[in-house]
């Protein structure tokens, strides 16, 4: 029996057809994956199921019965819940307050909170989603915030749960726990729709998988009868190189030298502790580590976005003072580019047009400025060239950046920073939320920049990505560099260092 079925769903935005005649059947009590390139129409389709959008054509059936979903309230009433990639939570509310928001059933708030708290404890216990009901959501790590989103859907009676890129912000251990929770929910009869770019996750946790390409549903497979290569080819429409093809590095002079750098976060906690490293022209140095071990603060300090407590930085032979908040514009002028880990809060202004973000930070340079004013025509010409070179979709430089998918937003940032031909490139999470075809493209660009003589410092929570791209690997744990390994280092060895085992134990 189908938990949910889509019949002939189509949706257009102006001249852009986001979904074309989509047919999808998800069996009850299964985990069904949906994969596709950025801009393939996956998020639009899920937004139709959850009532954010209404289809131009087609029908939705839940438990074999046609339903009209004209808003999220009707989706919830039909037993559909959704956990978004960017959580829909209020940071300064407690867990209880976030869960009951919009679902209050008592005129007396105190009695309603007591009832919700009790129900939350029951749901947490039954589903392995332990979280303190009275914790402030903004103070919880992202893994626990995601649990709050799942609990919020379960509290509202969801039998069909949609998860959009659920592991994009999770550590490997948190992702493993999430998959255990999903398997338990499946065993209890819940139906899960999982949207992810990570084919390894699809193969590990789903029962079946559907592939979307350019707004159409092109295939559905039983997961046990497919593999990464077939899914990647179905997604992109051609064979995809799933490994990184690169020649050995030929390092030259040192471009970036860091000595004894200590950096504190906004709470005053030392996150990077006495860190020293060198990056040479023509090499990629990757930093491996579980998120939250100081990598983010280290990148921000080098990029001039966060002051260091002590230490020195030399950029292309010029000594900088990292003890005070730097001037990112001055660093850019000296040849340093930075792709931040969080494209939304640090890399883009989502309300700006694509062409404005394509030159953000460089907009006062010759070619984009006419005295006090911007040369809009020049900005748009530059943006169109980058759109074509980086296959950014849709190819509309006047579109608001918020209307691009996450992977295409990432391409906008990468194009802006890479096309300046920097001497040193700092990259944080280059392929977060990016599909397999775009990952291949981005990896190729990073290697090409290395081969052209750029010095690259790469931070990624994807250990496979670090191992594939890096010429040298540094491992961070608890704010310190705890080991260095050559390209192609053993995954188990790196994992032990990342867990704090230390050099002696990892070697043993």
C-alpha positions as CSV (number, residue, x, y, z in Angstrom):
1,X,0.0,0.0,0.0
2,X,1.3,3.4,-0.9
3,X,1.7,5.9,1.9
4,X,1.9,8.7,-0.6
5,X,1.5,8.8,-4.3
6,X,2.1,11.7,-6.8
7,X,0.3,11.5,-10.2
8,X,1.3,13.9,-13.0
9,X,2.6,16.7,-10.8
10,X,3.8,19.7,-12.7
11,X,4.9,23.1,-11.4
12,X,6.4,26.1,-13.2
13,X,7.7,29.5,-12.0
14,X,7.2,31.8,-15.0
15,X,9.0,30.2,-17.9
16,X,11.0,27.8,-15.7
17,X,9.5,24.3,-15.3
18,X,10.6,23.1,-11.9
19,X,8.6,19.8,-12.1
20,X,7.3,18.1,-15.2
21,X,4.7,15.3,-15.0
22,X,6.1,13.7,-11.9
23,X,4.9,10.2,-10.9
24,X,6.1,8.9,-7.6
25,X,4.9,6.0,-5.3
26,X,6.3,5.6,-1.8
27,X,5.3,2.4,-0.1
28,X,4.1,2.5,3.5
29,X,6.7,1.7,6.2
30,X,9.7,2.2,3.9
31,X,12.6,4.7,3.6
32,X,12.5,6.1,0.1
33,X,15.4,8.2,-1.1
34,X,15.2,11.0,-3.7
35,X,18.4,12.1,-5.4
36,X,19.2,14.5,-8.2
37,X,21.4,17.4,-9.1
38,X,21.0,20.8,-7.6
39,X,18.1,22.5,-9.4
40,X,16.6,19.1,-10.4
41,X,13.3,20.0,-8.7
42,X,13.6,17.9,-5.5
43,X,12.9,20.7,-3.1
44,X,10.0,22.1,-5.2
45,X,8.4,18.7,-5.2
46,X,8.7,18.3,-1.5
47,X,7.4,21.8,-1.0
48,X,4.3,20.8,-3.0
49,X,3.8,17.7,-0.8
50,X,4.2,19.9,2.3
51,X,1.9,22.7,1.1
52,X,4.4,25.5,0.5
53,X,3.5,25.4,-3.2
54,X,0.5,24.2,-5.0
55,X,1.0,22.1,-8.2
56,X,-0.2,23.5,-11.5
57,X,-1.3,20.0,-12.5
58,X,-1.6,16.6,-11.0
59,X,-2.9,14.8,-7.9
60,X,-1.6,13.8,-4.5
61,X,-2.9,10.7,-2.8
62,X,-2.2,9.8,0.9
63,X,-3.1,6.2,1.9
64,X,-4.7,5.7,-1.5
65,X,-7.1,8.7,-1.1
66,X,-6.8,12.0,-3.1
67,X,-6.0,14.9,-0.8
68,X,-5.9,18.7,-1.5
69,X,-2.9,20.2,0.2
70,X,-3.2,24.0,0.0
71,X,-1.0,24.8,2.9
72,X,1.2,23.3,5.6
73,X,-1.8,23.0,8.0
74,X,-3.5,20.6,5.5
75,X,-0.2,18.7,5.1
76,X,0.1,18.2,8.8
77,X,-3.6,17.2,9.0
78,X,-2.8,14.6,6.4
79,X,-0.1,13.1,8.6
80,X,2.9,14.7,6.7
81,X,5.8,16.3,8.6
82,X,9.0,17.9,7.2
83,X,12.4,18.5,8.6
84,X,14.0,21.2,6.6
85,X,17.7,21.5,5.7
86,X,17.8,24.9,7.5
87,X,15.9,24.3,10.7
88,X,12.6,26.1,11.4
89,X,13.3,26.8,15.0
90,X,13.3,29.9,17.2
91,X,16.7,30.0,18.9
92,X,15.7,31.8,22.1
93,X,12.7,29.5,22.8
94,X,12.9,26.3,24.7
95,X,12.4,22.9,23.1
96,X,8.9,22.7,24.6
97,X,8.0,26.1,23.3
98,X,9.3,25.4,19.8
99,X,7.4,22.1,19.6
100,X,4.1,23.6,20.8
101,X,4.3,26.7,18.7
102,X,1.4,26.8,16.3
103,X,-0.1,23.7,18.0
104,X,-1.3,25.1,21.3
105,X,-4.4,23.3,22.4
106,X,-5.1,25.1,25.8
107,X,-6.1,28.6,26.5
108,X,-4.0,28.4,29.6
109,X,-0.3,28.4,28.5
110,X,1.1,26.8,31.7
111,X,-1.1,23.7,31.5
112,X,-0.4,23.4,27.8
113,X,3.4,23.5,28.4
114,X,3.1,20.8,31.1
115,X,1.1,18.6,28.7
116,X,3.6,19.1,25.8
117,X,6.5,18.4,28.1
118,X,5.0,15.1,29.2
119,X,4.3,14.1,25.6
120,X,7.8,15.1,24.5
121,X,9.3,12.9,27.2
122,X,7.3,10.0,25.9
123,X,8.2,10.5,22.3
124,X,11.9,11.0,23.2
125,X,11.9,7.7,25.1
126,X,10.0,5.7,22.5
127,X,12.0,6.9,19.5
128,X,15.5,7.3,21.0
129,X,15.4,11.1,20.5
130,X,16.6,12.2,24.0
131,X,16.6,16.0,24.4
132,X,16.0,18.2,27.4
133,X,12.5,19.7,27.0
134,X,13.5,22.9,28.8
135,X,16.8,23.5,27.0
136,X,17.2,26.7,25.0
137,X,17.2,25.6,21.4
138,X,19.9,28.1,20.3
139,X,22.3,26.6,22.9
140,X,21.9,23.1,21.6
141,X,24.3,21.5,19.1
142,X,22.9,21.1,15.6
143,X,22.4,17.3,16.1
144,X,20.0,17.9,19.0
145,X,18.3,20.8,17.1
146,X,17.5,18.3,14.4
147,X,16.0,15.9,17.0
148,X,13.7,18.8,18.0
149,X,12.5,19.2,14.4
150,X,11.8,15.4,14.2
151,X,10.0,15.5,17.6
152,X,8.0,18.5,16.4
153,X,6.7,16.5,13.4
154,X,6.0,13.4,15.5
155,X,4.1,15.5,18.1
156,X,1.9,16.7,15.3
157,X,1.1,13.1,14.4
158,X,3.2,12.7,11.3
159,X,3.1,9.2,9.7
160,X,5.1,10.5,6.6
161,X,8.3,12.3,7.4
162,X,10.3,14.2,4.8
163,X,13.9,15.0,5.6
164,X,15.7,17.5,3.3
165,X,19.6,17.0,3.4
166,X,19.4,15.9,7.0
167,X,23.2,15.1,7.5
168,X,24.6,18.3,5.9
169,X,25.3,19.8,9.3
170,X,25.9,16.6,11.3
171,X,29.1,14.9,12.5
172,X,29.6,11.3,11.3
173,X,28.5,10.0,14.8
174,X,25.4,12.2,14.7
175,X,24.6,11.0,11.2
176,X,24.9,7.4,12.3
177,X,22.5,8.1,15.2
178,X,20.0,9.7,12.9
179,X,20.0,6.7,10.6
180,X,19.4,4.4,13.6
181,X,16.4,6.7,14.5
182,X,15.1,6.5,11.0
183,X,15.3,2.7,10.9
184,X,13.4,2.6,14.2
185,X,10.7,4.9,12.9
186,X,10.4,2.6,9.8
187,X,10.1,-0.4,12.1
188,X,7.2,1.4,13.9
189,X,5.4,1.8,10.5
190,X,6.4,5.4,9.7
191,X,7.2,6.3,6.1
192,X,10.4,8.3,5.5
193,X,11.3,10.3,2.4
194,X,15.0,11.1,2.4
195,X,16.5,13.8,0.2
196,X,20.3,13.7,0.1
197,X,23.2,14.3,-2.2
198,X,25.2,11.6,-0.5
199,X,24.9,8.4,-2.4
200,X,26.6,6.4,0.3
201,X,23.8,7.4,2.7
202,X,21.2,6.4,0.2
203,X,22.7,3.0,-0.2
204,X,23.1,2.6,3.5
205,X,19.6,3.5,4.8
206,X,17.0,3.4,2.1
207,X,14.7,0.7,0.7
208,X,14.2,2.3,-2.7
209,X,15.4,5.4,-4.5
210,X,14.0,7.7,-7.2
211,X,16.2,9.9,-9.4
212,X,15.2,13.4,-10.6
213,X,17.0,15.2,-13.5
214,X,16.0,18.7,-14.8
215,X,12.5,18.6,-13.3
216,X,11.6,15.1,-14.3
217,X,11.5,11.7,-12.5
218,X,13.9,9.6,-14.6
219,X,14.1,6.3,-12.7
220,X,13.2,4.4,-9.5
221,X,15.3,1.6,-8.2
222,X,15.3,-0.9,-5.4
223,X,18.3,0.2,-3.4
224,X,19.7,-3.3,-3.1
225,X,19.8,-3.6,-6.9
226,X,21.7,-0.4,-7.7
227,X,25.0,1.2,-6.9
228,X,26.7,4.6,-6.7
229,X,27.9,4.6,-10.3
230,X,24.5,3.9,-11.7
231,X,22.7,6.5,-9.6
232,X,25.3,9.1,-10.4
233,X,24.9,8.5,-14.1
234,X,21.1,8.7,-13.8
235,X,21.4,12.0,-11.9
236,X,23.8,13.7,-14.3
237,X,22.9,12.0,-17.6
238,X,26.5,10.9,-18.2
239,X,29.2,8.8,-16.5
240,X,30.6,10.6,-13.4
241,X,34.1,10.3,-12.0
242,X,33.5,9.4,-8.4
243,X,37.2,9.6,-7.5
244,X,39.6,12.6,-7.8
245,X,42.0,12.3,-10.7
246,X,45.2,14.3,-9.9
247,X,48.9,14.1,-10.3
248,X,51.3,14.4,-7.4
249,X,51.8,17.9,-6.1
250,X,54.9,19.9,-7.0
251,X,55.0,22.4,-4.0
252,X,57.0,25.6,-4.4
253,X,57.5,28.5,-2.0
254,X,55.6,29.0,1.3
255,X,52.6,31.3,0.7
256,X,50.9,31.0,4.1
257,X,52.7,30.5,7.5
258,X,50.9,30.3,10.8
259,X,52.7,30.1,14.1
260,X,51.3,29.6,17.6
261,X,47.9,30.8,16.7
262,X,45.3,30.7,19.6
263,X,41.7,31.8,18.8
264,X,38.7,32.0,21.1
265,X,35.0,31.8,20.1
266,X,32.3,34.3,21.1
267,X,32.0,32.6,24.5
268,X,35.7,33.1,25.3
269,X,36.5,29.4,24.9
270,X,39.9,28.7,23.2
271,X,38.9,26.8,20.1
272,X,42.3,26.8,18.2
273,X,45.2,26.3,20.5
274,X,48.8,27.1,19.5
275,X,48.3,26.1,15.9
276,X,51.2,26.2,13.5
277,X,51.1,25.2,9.8
278,X,52.6,26.1,6.4
279,X,50.9,26.0,3.0
280,X,53.1,26.1,-0.1
281,X,52.2,27.2,-3.6
282,X,51.0,24.3,-5.6
283,X,49.7,22.1,-2.8
284,X,46.4,21.3,-1.0
285,X,46.6,20.9,2.7
286,X,43.5,19.5,4.2
287,X,42.4,19.7,7.9
288,X,40.5,16.7,9.0
289,X,38.5,16.7,12.2
290,X,35.0,16.4,13.7
291,X,33.1,19.7,13.5
292,X,33.6,21.9,16.5
293,X,37.3,21.1,17.0
294,X,38.6,24.6,16.1
295,X,38.8,24.3,12.3
296,X,36.1,27.0,11.7
297,X,37.7,29.5,14.1
298,X,41.1,28.9,12.6
299,X,39.9,29.7,9.1
300,X,38.1,32.8,10.3
301,X,41.2,34.1,12.0
302,X,43.4,33.6,8.9
303,X,40.7,35.3,6.8
304,X,40.7,38.3,9.1
305,X,37.1,37.7,10.3
306,X,38.0,36.8,13.9
307,X,40.8,38.2,16.1
308,X,43.4,35.8,17.5
309,X,44.5,35.9,21.1
310,X,48.2,35.4,20.1
311,X,50.3,34.0,17.3
312,X,51.6,35.2,13.9
313,X,50.5,34.9,10.3
314,X,52.6,35.5,7.2
315,X,50.9,35.9,3.9
316,X,53.2,35.8,0.9
317,X,56.1,36.8,3.0
318,X,54.3,39.7,4.7
319,X,53.7,39.5,8.4
320,X,50.2,40.3,9.6
321,X,48.8,41.1,13.1
322,X,46.1,38.6,13.8
323,X,45.5,39.8,17.4
324,X,42.9,42.2,16.2
325,X,40.1,41.7,13.8
326,X,41.7,42.0,10.3
327,X,40.6,43.7,7.2
328,X,39.3,41.0,4.8
329,X,39.4,43.5,1.9
330,X,43.0,44.2,2.5
331,X,43.8,40.5,2.6
332,X,41.9,40.0,-0.7
333,X,44.1,42.7,-2.2
334,X,47.2,40.8,-1.0
335,X,46.0,37.7,-2.8
336,X,44.0,35.7,-0.2
337,X,40.5,34.4,-1.1
338,X,38.1,32.7,1.3
339,X,35.1,30.4,0.7
340,X,33.4,30.4,4.1
341,X,31.9,27.3,5.6
342,X,28.4,29.0,6.0
343,X,27.5,30.4,2.7
344,X,24.3,31.9,4.0
345,X,25.6,33.9,6.9
346,X,29.1,34.7,5.6
347,X,29.3,34.1,1.9
348,X,26.1,35.6,0.4
349,X,23.4,38.2,0.8
350,X,20.4,36.2,-0.1
351,X,18.2,39.2,-1.0
352,X,20.8,40.4,-3.6
353,X,20.6,39.4,-7.2
354,X,23.0,36.8,-8.4
355,X,25.2,39.3,-10.3
356,X,25.6,41.4,-7.1
357,X,26.8,38.4,-5.1
358,X,29.1,37.4,-7.9
359,X,31.3,40.4,-7.2
360,X,30.6,40.9,-3.5
361,X,33.8,42.0,-1.8
362,X,35.3,42.9,-5.2
363,X,32.7,45.4,-6.3
364,X,34.9,48.5,-5.7
365,X,37.6,47.2,-8.0
366,X,38.3,48.6,-11.4
367,X,35.9,47.2,-13.9
368,X,32.9,47.1,-11.6
369,X,32.9,50.7,-10.2
370,X,32.3,54.1,-11.9
371,X,33.5,56.5,-9.2
372,X,30.9,56.3,-6.4
373,X,28.6,54.1,-8.5
374,X,28.5,50.5,-9.6
375,X,28.7,49.5,-13.3
376,X,25.7,47.3,-13.4
377,X,26.3,46.3,-17.0
378,X,29.8,45.1,-16.3
379,X,28.6,43.2,-13.2
380,X,26.0,41.4,-15.2
381,X,28.5,40.6,-18.0
382,X,30.9,39.1,-15.5
383,X,28.1,37.2,-13.8
384,X,26.9,35.6,-17.1
385,X,30.5,34.4,-17.8
386,X,30.7,32.8,-14.4
387,X,27.2,31.2,-14.7
388,X,28.3,29.6,-18.0
389,X,31.8,28.5,-16.7
390,X,30.4,27.0,-13.4
391,X,27.0,25.7,-14.9
392,X,25.0,27.7,-12.4
393,X,21.3,27.0,-12.7
394,X,19.0,28.6,-13.5
395,X,21.2,30.8,-15.8
396,X,19.7,34.1,-14.7
397,X,22.0,36.7,-13.2
398,X,19.0,38.9,-12.3
399,X,17.4,36.2,-10.1
400,X,17.5,36.8,-6.3
401,X,20.2,34.5,-4.8
402,X,17.7,33.1,-2.3
403,X,15.9,31.5,-5.2
404,X,18.9,29.3,-6.2
405,X,19.3,25.8,-4.7
406,X,22.0,25.4,-2.0
407,X,24.4,23.8,-4.4
408,X,24.1,26.6,-7.0
409,X,24.5,29.1,-4.2
410,X,27.8,27.4,-3.4
411,X,28.9,27.6,-7.0
412,X,28.2,31.4,-6.9
413,X,30.6,31.8,-4.0
414,X,33.2,29.4,-5.5
415,X,33.1,31.2,-8.9
416,X,33.5,34.6,-7.2
417,X,36.6,33.6,-5.2
418,X,38.3,31.2,-7.6
419,X,38.0,33.4,-10.7
420,X,40.1,36.1,-8.9
421,X,43.1,33.7,-9.3
422,X,44.2,34.2,-5.7
423,X,47.7,33.2,-4.4
424,X,46.1,31.6,-1.3
425,X,42.7,30.1,-1.1
426,X,40.9,29.1,2.1
427,X,38.0,26.7,1.5
428,X,35.5,25.7,4.2
429,X,33.2,22.7,3.4
430,X,33.4,23.2,-0.4
431,X,30.7,20.6,-1.3
432,X,28.3,20.9,1.6
433,X,24.8,20.4,0.2
434,X,26.1,19.8,-3.3
435,X,25.1,17.0,-5.7
436,X,27.4,14.4,-7.1
437,X,27.9,16.0,-10.5
438,X,28.7,19.4,-9.0
439,X,31.1,17.7,-6.5
440,X,33.1,16.3,-9.4
441,X,33.2,19.8,-11.0
442,X,34.2,21.5,-7.8
443,X,36.9,19.0,-7.1
444,X,38.3,19.4,-10.6
445,X,38.4,23.2,-10.1
446,X,40.2,22.9,-6.8
447,X,42.9,20.6,-8.3
448,X,43.2,22.9,-11.4
449,X,43.9,25.8,-9.0
450,X,46.5,23.8,-7.2
451,X,48.2,22.9,-10.5
452,X,48.2,26.6,-11.5
453,X,50.3,27.3,-8.4
454,X,47.6,28.4,-5.8
455,X,48.2,27.4,-2.1
456,X,45.0,25.9,-0.8
457,X,43.9,25.2,2.8
458,X,40.9,22.9,2.8
459,X,38.6,22.2,5.8
460,X,35.9,19.6,5.4
461,X,34.0,17.3,7.7
462,X,33.8,14.8,4.8
463,X,36.8,12.5,5.4
464,X,36.6,11.0,1.9
465,X,36.9,14.5,0.5
466,X,39.9,15.3,2.6
467,X,41.6,12.1,1.6
468,X,40.8,12.5,-2.1
469,X,41.9,16.1,-2.5
470,X,44.7,16.7,0.0
471,X,48.4,16.4,-0.7
472,X,49.1,16.7,3.1
473,X,46.5,16.1,5.8
474,X,46.6,17.8,9.2
475,X,44.3,16.4,11.9
476,X,42.7,18.7,14.5
477,X,41.3,17.5,17.8
478,X,40.2,19.8,20.7
479,X,41.7,22.8,19.0
480,X,45.2,21.3,18.4
481,X,47.0,19.8,15.4
482,X,47.5,16.3,16.7
483,X,49.0,14.7,13.6
484,X,50.1,15.0,10.0
485,X,49.7,12.4,7.3
486,X,50.5,12.1,3.6
487,X,48.0,12.0,0.7
488,X,45.9,8.8,0.7
489,X,46.3,8.2,4.5
490,X,44.5,5.3,6.0
491,X,40.9,6.2,7.0
492,X,41.1,4.2,10.3
493,X,44.4,5.9,11.2
494,X,42.8,9.4,10.6
495,X,39.7,8.4,12.5
496,X,41.7,7.5,15.6
497,X,43.5,10.9,15.5
498,X,40.2,12.7,15.0
499,X,38.8,10.9,18.0
500,X,41.7,12.1,20.2
501,X,43.7,8.8,20.3
502,X,47.0,10.5,19.8
503,X,49.9,9.7,17.6
504,X,51.2,6.7,19.6
505,X,47.8,5.0,19.8
506,X,47.0,5.7,16.2
507,X,50.3,4.3,15.1
508,X,49.7,1.1,17.2
